[in-house]
Amino acid sequence: MANYTKYQLKRLEEIFDELEYKIRYGKGQFNSGYCLIRENKVIVVNKFFDTTGRVEVLLDILDQVPDENDPPLSKKSMDYLKQLYRKSAEINE
């Protein structure tokens, strides 16, 4: 398991903001995920997850959410995502 920082979490949250997704951190015993609520893009993450857990969940969700209607990511965001995915792949080997 990788150790992610709060900075990495913040950058990932900014990427979701760029894609026009709202991230909510909620209490409860549930699986994190995303949904559309009245055409609003909402991602719900368990509030009890630590920073690493939050980053890993958001990376998993990011693999599932983008579609052709989402705005394109900036080059800076794309480069950062590639860096995060590389780190994740190195850890999981």
Secondary structure, 3 states (H helix, E strand, C coil): CCCCCHHHHHHHHHHHHHCCCEEEEECCCCCCEEEEECCEEEEEEECCCCHHHHHHHHHHHHHHCCCCCCCCCCHHHHHHHHHHHHHHHHHHC
